[in-house]
Amino acid sequence: MTSDSAVPATTIRRRRLGSAQSSRVHARLPLTEAAIDGLAKVSGGRLLEELVGLTAATTVVVGSAEHTDEPVVAVSGPAGPVLSSIGLAAQTTVADLVRAVDSTLRAATAVDDVDAALADAVLVRSARVGGPLAAGASRRNFIELTLTEPGADGGRELLAETDPELTEAWFLEVLLRSVVGVLAGFTDPRSAVAALLSAGPEDVATTTGFGRDGFEPDGVTTTLTAPIEEAVRRHPDRTAVVAGAETLTYREFWRAAEAVATRLHASGIGRGDRVALFTGKSIHAVPAITGTLLAGAAYVPLDPRSPAARLAEILDDAECGAVLAAPDMLTELPAGLTTPVIDIQSAVGHDAGDVDTGDPEPHRSRPLPDDLAYVVYTSGSTGRPKGVEIRHRAIASYVHWKLGNHELGLDTRLLQLPSLAFDSSVADLFPVLASGGRLVLADTHRLLPRQLAELVEQHRITHLTIVPSLYQVLLDELAGAAATLRAVTVAGEATSADLVRRHHELLAGVRLINEYGPTESSVGATAFDHGTDAGPGVPIGWPISNTVATVTGADGRALPVGFVGELRLAGHGLANGYRNRPELTAAAFVADAEAPGARSYRTGDLVWWRPDGMLEFAGRADDQVKIRGHRVEPGEVESVLALLPGVLQAAVTVVSGPDGAPALAAWLNVVDTTVEEIRARAAATLPPAMVPTSITLIAELPRLVSGKIDRKALTRLVETATAPSPPFPSPSAPSQAAPGGDELETTVGDIFEEVLACGPIGPDGDFFEEGGHSLLAISVLDAVEKRLGVSVDLGDFFLTPTVREVAELVRKAKPEAAE
């Protein structure tokens, strides 16, 4: 493989824990006798061959540190810097690797743009070879790795130096130990490259300790309902659930749940069965969930915003024995449904409070710790959603941790924001009910930030869990709640440094807790409290008490501090697997003799250990992305689009949306169909978060030499076609009226354009067809209220999202706004 100046060097991610120091960063390490011997074996003591051997060892280490099979390192040769690009997977033995590096370096030409070639790269050099280090370089933001001349005793050293903006000394020290370790593996040139160890025993022992620190081996052997039943016995008259103007005490809530269990048993539902819940945020939702569990069954939450086709697919896969539905949602169930449907209101009485309010009595059947508690469906790359099966014991271990970590008790009042259809709601419901606290249900798809803030103040909320993108628009409204709020938990997305700063400025003294965890590990796996200084990275915290974490390379071996690898989770919180998907379960939940339970879950998330034992997020190993807190597999979206009438080929990529958050862009080759028809059919099949923000028709999809779709080329097309815009528009003077509209419609159109960062939108322009989504809709209504003095209902906006229709809503709410 030939390197030239057009081949970019592998970028070294920045490994810093705090502000950069003012001086250069240095580290040094003597070569061990084994490393000196290994270098001699592959070089024969020749100067240029020594540089080749050092480059080969560094290539292995850089590939491991950056989780890539095709690392590119810079080399300071006799004529100046060159680039060495090697495909590690193609190299069988050490001898093969060294020969490949030698061939590459001999064919390489000196780079033309030194600054660009060496930016955030590793530059390998030998003091014995000499040559210009980096002629013409104006900055030094690369890691310089130098092999010294032999000393009087024949000893050699490796030196590392870099710009403080790139990394800190601890990472240089790990790199040096790793390079020395790989050189030691060169003593037998016939040995396998795959067997080379880029992490020494001490470094692996350190990160193994990090992954197990705080782990409680015994776990908890209880169910989700047992601690709630105890809270009912202790505090029957305290308020348990609030939904709008309706409330339930713990006694009323429990009796309603018992009534649900009785009705389910009468319908033939028992241990091991599954019951779908289609309740929204009604007062009956929590009794429905708890009653299903008391019946010994597992609940399968359905998202009211999902199209009927999606609901039917989940009901079919889950093989539910019944559907518990709110009376006002019965008509939204899929047509032709054969599963028995139970009106939840009739199951508990006309009102939840109408049921017997005597003391709670043990029901004739209670769930067991190893029974299935719930099945939550997530996006699947093959076009089918995946049902994640969670046992009582698994999620109960998380509840046990959260009760202590979040300091939940009788005075806890939590504003419950996440949809009950997603497992993030589990992190709210069961810990609060087990603590004897109060749940206040809120529907974020119907309420504006101002209205959510009013609920916080009205109910003197102490805790809330929220995705960062929603917290970004809610935070400014919460200043009046500082006196009662004790903790805000952000989860589901990366949290920006700016959000952390704003939180501590506006809500000083209120904890900002960051939780990370996939559905497959029972909601939460790592956590930490954000300090006032968020730092330069994307931390996700330390493993919680029920979790063991490991960061592994592609070979499954543990990596040292600072090396990027896939996060694997083990412990008490692991799911059973994916319902009816044994092949996916086997691929994701792998045998692991060192892990508790002898298995671990491959998250697909790339992370690295900090030297203080905290994990930093570094991206995904695949294309999966979080869209407004929802886990989305672009492959599933692509598969669904490809099956639509008239679509010949489909490609879906992740791009930056109008608000700077991740969004989906679809590129389609079609015949006899339009973008409008495709969008309508996609919306009828996929949940809102999975409908692409932009849909572009293209004559031919760009492809790589291998024949695969060139997704990077598509992403570049999107990035060059759009300009970033701030997600929160500021008031501005209206422009001239658009053709076919009046001044009010022009103002509304201006707001649409600013929020969506797009070109002109006419009176019939649909906000969602132009790429809008629920969080951007909040920005539109916020701007309407500030600019026109009118509060438009969010639910009305979803039903009438065109410029003309929104202008009409404004006229009806405040006729003088149209004057």
C-alpha positions in Angstrom: 0.0 0.0 0.0 1.4 3.3 -1.0 1.3 6.4 1.1 1.4 9.9 -0.2 0.4 13.4 1.0 -3.2 12.7 0.1 -3.5 10.0 2.8 -4.5 11.5 6.1 -2.8 10.3 9.2 -4.9 8.6 11.9 -6.2 11.3 14.2 -5.4 10.9 17.8 -8.4 11.8 19.9 -7.7 14.4 22.6 -7.1 12.8 26.0 -7.4 15.6 28.5 -9.1 15.7 31.8 -9.0 19.5 32.3 -7.6 22.7 31.0 -4.4 22.4 28.9 -1.2 23.3 30.7 1.0 26.0 29.3 4.1 24.0 28.5 4.9 21.0 26.3 4.0 17.5 27.6 6.8 15.0 28.0 7.3 11.3 28.9 10.2 8.9 28.7 10.6 5.1 29.2 13.7 2.8 28.9 13.4 -0.1 26.5 13.3 -3.4 28.3 15.8 -6.1 27.3 13.0 -8.0 25.5 12.1 -4.8 23.5 15.7 -4.2 22.5 16.0 -7.9 21.5 12.8 -7.7 19.5 13.8 -4.5 17.7 17.2 -6.2 16.8 15.5 -9.3 15.5 13.4 -7.4 12.9 16.1 -4.8 12.0 19.4 -6.7 12.2 20.8 -3.6 13.8 20.5 -1.5 10.6 19.5 2.1 11.1 16.6 2.4 8.6 15.3 -1.0 9.5 15.2 0.1 13.1 13.0 2.9 12.1 10.8 0.4 10.2 10.5 -1.8 13.2 9.6 1.1 15.5 7.0 2.2 13.0 5.5 -1.3 12.8 5.2 -1.4 16.6 3.7 2.1 16.8 1.3 1.2 14.0 -0.1 -1.7 16.1 -0.4 0.5 19.2 -2.1 3.4 17.3 -4.5 1.0 15.7 -5.4 -0.4 19.2 -5.5 3.1 20.8 -7.9 4.4 18.1 -9.9 1.3 17.5 -9.0 1.0 13.8 -7.6 -1.8 11.6 -6.1 0.7 9.2 -4.0 3.1 11.2 -1.8 5.7 9.5 1.3 7.0 11.3 3.7 9.7 10.2 7.4 8.8 10.0 10.4 11.2 10.0 12.5 9.8 7.2 15.8 11.0 5.8 14.0 13.3 3.3 11.3 14.5 5.7 8.0 13.2 7.0 6.2 10.5 5.1 3.0 8.6 5.9 2.7 4.9 6.5 -0.7 3.3 6.0 -1.0 -0.4 6.9 -4.1 -2.7 7.0 -3.4 -4.6 10.2 -6.0 -7.3 9.4 -4.0 -8.4 6.3 -0.8 -9.0 8.3 -0.5 -12.5 9.6 2.9 -12.6 11.3 5.3 -10.0 12.7 7.5 -10.6 9.7 4.6 -9.8 7.4 3.9 -6.6 9.3 7.4 -5.4 9.2 7.8 -6.2 5.5 4.6 -4.3 4.7 5.8 -1.2 6.6 9.2 -1.4 4.9 7.5 -1.6 1.5 5.2 1.3 2.3 8.0 3.6 3.6 10.2 2.9 0.6 7.4 3.8 -1.8 6.2 6.9 0.1 7.0 10.4 -0.9 7.5 13.3 1.6 4.3 15.0 2.5 3.6 18.4 0.9 1.5 20.0 3.6 3.3 19.1 6.8 0.8 20.9 9.0 -2.2 19.1 7.6 -0.4 15.7 7.5 0.8 15.8 11.1 -2.3 17.3 12.7 -3.3 15.2 15.7 -1.1 12.3 14.5 1.8 10.3 15.9 5.2 11.0 14.3 7.8 8.3 14.7 11.4 9.1 14.5 14.8 7.7 15.4 17.7 9.8 16.6 20.0 7.5 14.6 18.4 8.2 11.3 18.2 12.0 11.5 16.6 14.0 8.7 14.4 17.1 9.0 11.9 16.6 11.7 9.0 18.5 10.3 10.3 21.0 7.8 7.9 23.9 7.3 5.6 23.0 10.2 4.1 26.0 11.9 2.4 24.2 14.7 3.3 21.1 16.7 -0.1 19.5 17.6 1.1 15.9 17.1 2.7 13.3 19.3 6.4 13.0 18.6 7.7 9.5 19.4 11.5 9.2 19.4 13.9 6.3 19.8 17.2 7.6 21.3 20.8 6.6 20.5 22.2 3.7 22.6 23.7 4.9 25.9 27.1 3.9 27.3 25.5 0.8 28.7 23.8 0.0 25.4 20.4 1.0 26.8 17.8 2.8 24.7 14.9 5.0 25.6 11.6 6.0 24.0 10.7 9.7 24.4 7.2 11.2 23.8 6.4 14.8 23.5 3.3 16.7 22.4 1.3 19.9 22.5 -0.7 20.2 25.7 -3.9 20.8 23.8 -3.7 17.2 22.4 -3.1 15.1 25.5 -1.6 14.8 29.0 1.5 13.0 30.2 -0.4 10.0 31.5 -1.5 9.1 28.0 2.0 9.4 26.6 3.2 7.1 29.4 0.6 4.4 28.4 1.6 4.8 24.7 5.3 4.3 25.5 4.6 1.2 27.7 2.4 -0.2 24.9 5.0 0.3 22.2 7.7 -1.2 24.4 5.4 -4.2 25.0 4.8 -4.7 21.3 8.5 -4.5 20.5 9.1 -7.2 23.1 6.7 -9.4 21.0 8.9 -9.0 18.0 11.4 -11.4 19.4 9.8 -14.2 17.3 9.1 -12.7 13.9 7.0 -15.8 13.1 4.5 -15.0 15.9 1.0 -13.8 15.0 0.3 -10.1 14.9 -3.0 -10.9 16.6 -1.1 -12.3 19.6 0.8 -9.0 20.2 -0.1 -7.4 23.4 -0.6 -3.7 23.3 -1.3 -3.5 27.0 0.9 -4.7 29.8 -0.4 -6.8 32.7 -0.2 -3.8 35.1 -2.2 -1.6 32.8 -4.9 -4.3 32.3 -5.0 -4.9 36.0 -5.7 -1.2 36.5 -8.6 -1.0 34.1 -10.0 -4.3 35.4 -10.1 -2.8 38.8 -11.9 0.3 37.5 -14.5 -1.9 35.9 -15.3 -3.8 39.1 -14.9 -1.0 41.6 -18.0 -0.7 43.7 -19.6 -3.9 42.2 -21.8 -5.7 44.7 -21.4 -9.4 43.9 -24.5 -10.6 45.9 -26.9 -8.3 44.1 -30.5 -8.1 45.1 -33.0 -11.0 45.0 -36.3 -9.3 44.9 -39.0 -8.1 42.4 -40.1 -4.7 41.2 -43.3 -4.9 43.2 -42.1 -6.1 46.6 -40.6 -2.8 47.7 -43.6 -0.9 46.4 -46.0 -3.2 48.4 -44.0 -2.4 51.5 -44.3 1.4 50.7 -48.1 0.8 50.4 -48.2 -0.8 53.8 -46.2 1.9 55.5 -47.8 4.9 53.8 -51.3 4.0 52.4 -52.6 7.6 52.6 -49.7 9.4 51.0 -50.2 10.6 47.4 -48.5 8.1 45.0 -49.5 9.3 41.4 -50.7 12.5 39.9 -51.9 12.9 36.4 -53.4 16.3 35.6 -56.2 17.0 38.1 -56.4 13.3 39.2 -54.5 11.7 42.0 -54.1 8.3 43.6 -53.0 7.6 47.2 -50.8 4.5 47.7 -53.8 2.6 48.9 -55.9 3.6 45.9 -53.1 3.0 43.4 -52.4 -0.5 44.9 -56.1 -1.5 44.9 -56.4 -0.4 41.3 -53.3 -2.5 40.4 -54.9 -5.5 42.3 -58.0 -5.0 40.3 -56.0 -5.0 37.0 -54.3 -8.3 38.1 -57.7 -9.8 39.0 -59.1 -8.9 35.6 -56.0 -10.3 33.8 -56.3 -13.5 35.7 -59.9 -13.8 34.8 -58.9 -13.3 31.1 -56.4 -16.2 31.4 -53.3 -14.1 31.8 -50.7 -15.5 34.2 -47.0 -16.1 34.9 -44.9 -15.9 31.8 -47.5 -14.2 29.6 -47.1 -10.7 28.1 -49.6 -7.8 28.2 -49.4 -4.8 26.0 -50.0 -1.4 27.6 -51.5 1.5 25.5 -52.4 4.0 28.2 -50.4 7.2 27.6 -49.9 9.3 30.7 -53.4 8.7 32.1 -54.0 8.2 35.8 -54.5 4.5 35.1 -51.1 4.0 33.5 -49.1 3.2 36.6 -51.8 0.8 38.1 -51.9 -0.9 34.6 -48.1 -1.5 34.7 -48.1 -2.6 38.3 -51.2 -4.8 38.0 -49.7 -6.6 35.0 -46.6 -7.4 37.1 -48.8 -8.5 40.1 -50.5 -11.0 37.7 -47.1 -12.5 37.0 -47.0 -11.2 33.5 -44.6 -9.0 31.7 -45.7 -5.6 30.3 -45.0 -4.5 26.8 -45.4 -0.7 26.6 -46.7 0.7 23.3 -45.9 4.3 22.1 -49.1 6.2 21.3 -47.1 8.2 18.7 -46.1 5.1 16.8 -48.0 4.3 13.6 -50.5 1.4 13.6 -48.2 -0.7 11.4 -45.4 -0.5 14.0 -47.8 -1.3 16.8 -49.1 -4.3 15.0 -45.6 -5.6 14.4 -44.7 -5.3 18.1 -47.9 -7.0 19.2 -47.3 -9.9 16.7 -43.7 -10.4 17.9 -44.5 -10.1 21.6 -47.5 -12.5 21.3 -49.4 -10.5 23.9 -52.3 -12.2 25.7 -54.1 -9.0 26.1 -53.9 -5.2 25.5 -54.7 -2.8 28.3 -55.8 0.4 26.7 -57.0 3.8 27.9 -60.6 4.4 26.7 -59.7 7.4 24.7 -57.0 5.5 22.8 -59.0 2.4 21.8 -59.6 3.7 18.3 -55.9 4.2 17.7 -55.1 0.5 18.0 -54.3 -1.3 14.7 -57.3 -2.3 12.7 -58.1 -6.1 12.6 -56.4 -6.7 15.9 -57.1 -10.2 17.2 -55.5 -9.7 20.7 -58.2 -9.2 23.4 -58.4 -5.5 24.4 -59.3 -4.5 27.9 -60.5 -1.0 28.7 -58.2 -0.1 31.6 -60.8 2.2 33.1 -63.4 -0.6 33.3 -60.7 -2.9 34.8 -60.2 -0.7 37.8 -63.8 0.8 38.1 -65.1 4.0 36.6 -62.5 6.0 38.6 -59.4 4.4 40.1 -60.5 5.7 43.4 -63.8 3.7 43.2 -62.1 0.4 44.0 -62.0 -1.1 47.5 -59.7 1.0 49.7 -59.1 -1.6 52.4 -55.6 -2.5 53.5 -53.6 -4.2 50.8 -53.7 -8.0 50.9 -51.4 -10.5 49.2 -52.8 -11.4 45.8 -53.1 -15.1 45.0 -50.1 -14.8 42.7 -47.0 -12.8 43.0 -44.1 -12.5 40.5 -40.8 -14.1 41.3 -37.3 -12.5 40.9 -36.5 -14.5 37.8 -39.8 -13.8 36.1 -39.9 -11.5 33.1 -40.9 -8.0 34.1 -41.1 -6.1 30.8 -40.2 -6.3 27.1 -39.2 -3.0 25.5 -38.8 -2.7 21.7 -35.8 -0.9 20.2 -34.7 -0.2 16.7 -33.2 -3.1 14.8 -30.7 -2.9 11.9 -32.6 -5.4 9.8 -35.8 -3.6 9.5 -37.5 -5.3 12.5 -37.7 -3.8 16.0 -36.0 -5.9 18.7 -37.8 -6.8 21.9 -35.4 -6.6 24.9 -36.5 -9.0 27.7 -35.8 -7.8 31.3 -36.3 -9.9 34.4 -37.5 -8.6 37.8 -34.1 -9.4 39.5 -32.2 -7.4 36.8 -34.1 -4.2 37.0 -34.6 -4.5 40.8 -30.8 -4.2 41.1 -30.9 -0.8 39.4 -33.8 0.3 41.6 -31.8 -0.6 44.7 -28.8 1.5 43.5 -30.9 4.5 42.5 -32.8 4.7 45.8 -29.5 5.4 47.6 -27.6 7.3 44.9 -30.4 9.8 44.2 -31.5 10.0 47.8 -35.1 9.1 47.2 -37.5 9.2 50.1 -41.0 10.1 51.3 -40.4 13.8 50.4 -39.5 12.9 46.8 -41.7 14.4 44.1 -40.6 13.5 40.6 -41.9 15.0 37.4 -42.1 11.9 35.1 -41.2 13.1 31.6 -40.0 10.1 29.4 -42.7 8.2 27.5 -43.9 5.1 29.3 -43.1 3.2 26.1 -39.3 3.6 26.7 -37.2 2.0 29.4 -36.1 5.4 30.7 -39.5 5.7 32.3 -38.6 2.6 34.4 -35.8 4.6 36.0 -38.6 7.0 37.3 -41.5 4.8 38.2 -40.2 2.0 40.3 -37.5 3.8 42.4 -40.0 6.6 43.3 -42.8 4.2 44.2 -40.4 2.1 46.2 -39.3 5.2 48.2 -42.9 6.2 49.1 -42.5 9.4 47.0 -44.8 11.0 44.5 -45.0 10.6 40.7 -46.3 13.5 38.7 -47.0 12.3 35.1 -46.3 14.8 32.3 -46.7 14.4 28.5 -43.8 16.3 26.9 -45.6 15.9 23.5 -48.4 18.1 24.7 -46.8 20.6 27.0 -44.5 23.5 26.3 -41.4 24.1 28.4 -43.2 26.9 30.2 -46.0 24.6 31.1 -43.6 21.9 32.3 -41.9 24.5 34.5 -45.3 25.5 35.9 -45.8 21.8 36.9 -42.4 21.8 38.6 -43.3 24.8 40.7 -46.9 23.8 41.3 -45.9 20.3 42.7 -42.7 21.5 44.3 -40.8 18.9 42.2 -37.5 17.6 43.7 -36.3 15.3 40.9 -36.7 14.9 37.2 -35.1 12.8 34.5 -34.7 14.3 31.0 -32.9 14.0 27.7 -30.3 16.8 27.3 -31.9 18.1 24.1 -35.2 18.8 26.0 -33.4 20.1 29.1 -31.6 22.6 26.8 -35.0 24.3 26.1 -36.5 23.7 29.5 -33.7 24.9 31.7 -34.2 28.7 31.3 -37.8 28.2 32.6 -36.8 26.5 35.8 -35.2 29.4 37.7 -38.2 29.6 40.0 -37.9 25.9 41.0 -34.4 26.2 42.4 -35.7 26.2 46.0 -37.3 22.7 45.7 -35.3 20.9 43.0 -32.6 18.6 44.4 -31.5 16.6 41.4 -31.8 16.7 37.6 -30.8 13.5 35.8 -29.8 13.8 32.2 -29.7 10.6 30.1 -30.1 9.2 26.6 -27.8 11.7 24.8 -24.4 13.4 25.3 -24.5 16.4 27.6 -22.8 19.5 26.3 -20.4 21.6 28.4 -22.6 24.6 27.8 -25.6 22.8 29.3 -23.6 21.9 32.3 -22.4 25.4 32.8 -25.9 26.9 32.4 -27.4 24.4 34.8 -24.9 25.3 37.6 -25.5 29.0 36.9 -29.3 28.9 37.0 -29.7 26.1 39.5 -26.8 26.4 41.9 -26.8 23.6 44.4 -29.0 21.3 42.4 -27.3 18.0 41.5 -26.8 17.3 37.8 -26.6 13.6 37.5 -25.5 12.0 34.2 -26.7 8.4 33.7 -25.7 6.1 30.8 -27.1 2.7 30.1 -28.5 0.7 27.2 -31.9 -1.0 27.4 -30.0 -4.4 27.4 -28.5 -3.5 30.8 -31.7 -2.5 32.6 -31.7 1.3 32.1 -28.5 2.3 33.9 -24.9 1.1 33.9 -22.7 4.1 34.7 -23.3 7.5 36.4 -21.7 10.5 37.9 -22.5 14.0 39.1 -21.5 16.8 36.8 -19.3 19.4 38.5 -19.4 23.1 37.6 -16.5 22.4 35.1 -17.7 19.9 32.5 -14.2 19.4 31.2 -13.2 18.9 27.5 -14.6 15.4 26.9 -17.9 13.5 27.0 -17.8 11.5 30.3 -20.4 8.9 31.1 -19.3 8.1 34.6 -18.3 5.2 36.7 -20.0 1.7 36.8 -22.9 1.5 39.2 -23.1 -1.1 41.9 -24.8 -3.8 39.8 -22.5 -3.4 36.8 -19.0 -4.6 35.7 -17.6 -2.7 32.8 -14.8 -3.6 30.4 -13.3 -1.7 27.5 -12.1 -4.2 24.8 -10.3 -4.2 21.5 -11.6 -5.9 18.4 -10.1 -9.2 19.8 -12.1 -8.9 23.0 -9.1 -8.3 25.2 -9.1 -5.6 27.8 -7.5 -2.3 26.9 -5.4 0.1 29.0 -6.3 3.6 30.2 -6.8 6.0 27.3 -7.3 3.4 24.6 -10.6 3.5 22.7 -12.5 0.3 22.6 -16.0 -1.2 22.7 -17.7 -1.1 26.1 -18.9 -4.4 27.4 -21.2 -4.6 30.4 -21.8 -7.5 32.8 -23.5 -8.0 36.1 -26.9 -8.3 37.6 -28.7 -5.9 35.2 -28.2 -7.8 32.0 -31.3 -8.6 29.9 -32.3 -12.2 29.0 -31.7 -11.2 25.4 -33.9 -10.3 22.4 -37.3 -11.9 22.0 -37.5 -14.5 19.2 -34.0 -13.4 17.9 -31.5 -16.1 19.1 -28.9 -15.1 16.4 -28.9 -11.4 17.6 -28.9 -12.5 21.2 -25.9 -14.7 20.6 -24.0 -11.9 18.8 -24.7 -9.3 21.5 -24.6 -11.3 24.7 -21.3 -13.2 24.5 -19.7 -15.8 26.7 -17.3 -14.2 29.1 -15.6 -16.5 31.7 -14.3 -13.5 33.7 -17.7 -11.8 34.0 -20.3 -12.2 36.7 -22.8 -14.7 35.2 -20.2 -15.7 32.6 -21.5 -13.4 29.9 -21.3 -9.8 28.9 -23.2 -7.5 26.6 -21.5 -5.8 23.7 -22.9 -2.3 23.7 -21.4 -1.1 20.4 -20.4 2.1 22.1 -16.8 3.2 21.9 -15.3 4.5 25.1 -12.0 4.9 26.9 -10.9 4.8 30.6 -9.7 8.0 32.2 -6.9 7.5 34.7 -9.4 8.3 37.5 -11.5 5.4 36.5 -14.2 7.3 34.7 -15.4 6.4 31.2 -15.4 8.8 28.3 -17.7 8.3 25.3 -16.0 8.2 21.9 -18.7 7.4 19.5 -20.3 4.2 18.0 -18.6 1.2 16.5 -21.6 1.0 14.1 -24.1 3.5 12.5 -26.5 3.5 15.5 -27.5 7.0 16.7 -29.6 8.6 19.4 -32.3 10.8 17.8 -33.9 13.0 20.6 -33.1 10.3 23.1 -34.4 7.4 21.0 -32.0 4.7 19.9 -32.2 4.4 16.1 -30.6 2.0 13.7 -30.3 3.7 10.3 -30.2 0.2 8.8 -33.8 -0.3 9.9 -34.9 2.9 8.4 -33.1 2.1 5.2 -34.8 -1.4 5.0 -38.2 0.1 5.5 -37.7 2.8 2.9 -36.4 0.3 0.4 -39.7 -1.6 0.6 -41.9 1.4 -0.2 -43.6 1.4 -3.6 -41.5 3.0 -6.3 -38.2 3.0 -4.3 -35.4 1.2 -6.2 -32.5 2.0 -3.8 -32.3 3.6 -0.4 -29.4 4.9 1.8 -29.8 6.6 5.2 -27.0 8.6 6.9 -26.6 10.5 10.1 -26.2 14.2 9.7 -26.3 17.3 11.8 -29.9 18.7 11.9 -31.1 22.3 12.0 -30.6 22.4 15.8 -27.1 20.9 15.6 -28.4 17.5 17.0 -28.1 14.2 15.1 -30.7 13.7 12.4 -31.4 11.2 9.6 -31.0 12.0 5.9 -32.4 9.6 3.3 -31.2 9.4 -0.3 -33.4 7.5 -2.7 -33.4 6.3 -6.3 -37.1 6.1 -7.2 -39.6 5.7 -10.0 -43.2 6.8 -10.2 -43.3 8.3 -6.7 -42.6 11.6 -4.9 -40.9 12.8 -1.8 -44.3 13.7 -0.3 -45.6 10.2 -0.9 -42.5 8.6 0.5 -42.6 10.8 3.6 -46.3 10.0 4.2 -45.7 6.2 3.8 -42.6 6.4 6.1 -44.6 8.2 8.7 -47.3 5.5 8.5 -44.7 2.8 9.2 -42.0 4.3 11.4 -42.1 6.1 14.8 -41.5 9.9 14.5 -37.8 9.8 15.6 -37.1 7.3 12.8 -38.7 9.3 9.9 -35.8 11.0 8.1 -35.5 14.8 8.5 -34.6 15.2 4.9 -35.4 13.0 1.9 -33.5 13.6 -1.3 -34.1 11.9 -4.7 -30.9 11.0 -6.5 -30.3 9.4 -9.9 -27.6 7.1 -8.6 -26.2 6.4 -5.2 -22.4 7.0 -4.9 -20.4 3.8 -4.3 -17.0 2.7 -3.1 -14.7 0.6 -5.2 -16.1 -2.4 -3.2 -19.5 -1.6 -4.5 -20.9 -0.5 -1.1 -22.7 2.7 -0.8 -20.3 5.6 -0.1 -22.2 7.0 3.0 -19.4 9.5 3.7 -19.9 11.0 0.3 -23.6 11.4 1.0 -22.9 13.0 4.3 -20.6 15.5 2.7 -23.3 16.4 0.2 -25.6 17.3 3.1 -23.0 19.2 5.0 -22.1 21.4 2.0 -25.7 22.0 1.1 -26.8 23.4 4.5 -25.5 26.0 6.8 -25.8 25.6 10.6 -28.2 27.8 12.4 -28.8 28.4 16.2 -31.6 26.2 17.5 -33.3 29.0 19.4 -34.2 31.9 17.0 -34.3 35.4 18.3 -37.1 37.9 17.4 -36.5 39.7 14.1 -38.4 42.1 11.9 -40.8 40.4 9.5 -39.8 40.3 5.9 -42.0 41.2 3.0 -45.1 39.1 2.6 -44.6 35.9 0.6 -46.7 35.4 -2.5 -50.1 34.0 -1.6 -49.8 35.0 2.1 -50.4 37.9 4.4 -48.1 39.7 6.9 -49.0 37.3 9.8 -48.3 34.2 7.6 -45.0 35.9 6.5 -44.0 36.2 10.2 -44.9 32.6 10.9 -43.0 31.6 7.8 -40.0 33.5 9.0 -40.1 31.7 12.2 -40.3 28.3 10.4 -37.3 29.2 8.3 -35.2 30.4 11.2 -35.8 27.3 13.3 -35.3 24.9 10.4 -32.4 26.8 8.9 -33.9 26.4 5.4 -34.9 28.5 2.4 -38.3 30.2 1.9 -41.4 28.3 3.1 -44.7 29.2 1.5 -48.1 29.4 3.3 -48.8 25.7 2.7 -45.3 24.6 3.8 -45.6 21.8 6.4 -43.2 22.2 9.3 -42.6 18.4 9.7 -42.3 17.8 6.0 -39.6 20.5 5.9 -37.6 18.5 8.5 -39.0 19.7 11.8 -39.5 17.5 14.9 -41.1 17.8 18.3 -38.2 19.7 20.0 -37.9 22.1 17.1 -41.7 22.6 17.3 -41.2 23.9 20.9 -38.7 26.5 19.5 -41.3 27.6 16.9 -44.1 28.0 19.5 -41.7 29.8 21.9 -40.8 32.2 19.1 -44.5 32.7 18.2 -45.2 33.6 21.8 -42.3 36.0 22.1 -42.9 37.7 18.8 -46.7 37.7 18.6 -47.7 37.4 22.2 -49.8 34.3 21.5 -49.5 30.9 23.2 -50.3 28.1 20.7 -51.1 24.7 22.0 -48.5 22.1 21.1 -51.1 19.5 20.4 -52.9 21.8 18.0 -49.6 22.5 16.2 -49.0 18.8 15.6 -52.4 18.6 14.0 -52.1 21.8 11.9 -48.4 22.3 11.2 -48.5 24.5 8.0 -47.6 28.2 8.0 -51.2 29.1 7.0 -52.7 26.8 9.7 -50.4 28.1 12.5 -51.3 31.7 11.5 -55.0 30.8 11.8 -54.3 29.4 15.3 -52.7 32.7 16.2 -55.8 34.6 14.8 -58.2 32.5 16.8 -56.2 32.9 20.0 -55.6 36.7 19.6 -57.5 38.3 16.7 -55.6 41.6 17.1 -52.3 39.8 16.2 -53.6 39.7 12.6 -54.1 43.5 12.5 
